[in-house]
């Protein structure tokens, strides 16, 4: 992993050179994170917003996050050509992938396996839909490893005949802008990443804080 690369600057060098509005598959982790990224990229790309998160538990949480994403697009970009595609919700696939890593801390090996699974599915979807580029909104979060995510996308892109768009969307106040937009559209902002293990970790943190 190259810790010295500035993915935002790399993106800024690419955008002015684009011809027309090429197609982009944008992997979405949630509505709040997607808000700024959509606002930023919609003028440069024809976007397919791909929601794939088999790690989310319980299913009611998954369904609610999908509905919030669709609401965001409808309300923020009503006249755009952004389309939302929902991947398969398969929590068993996630459970099998991270077996043995259940006690890993947030951001550890379990998360790397989860990132990989989602980036692979995003690259496959981009290939199937004929998109020229793909990237993920995950890099907007200060809690996510943008270097690892970009490395994975750059590895997977050539395998699936799609270009990996470099991203570190938290740069240039991107994360702060997502918070503002979340307030403007009254978006549901979850307090855990999504999987049952991150939920348990978050609940333990809350309990510890209450006891102190």
Beta strands, then each sheet from edge to edge (+ up, - down):
strand 1: 22-28
strand 2: 45-51
strand 3: 83-86
strand 4: 133-136
strand 5: 163-164
sheet 1: 3+ 2+ 1+ 4+ 5+
end
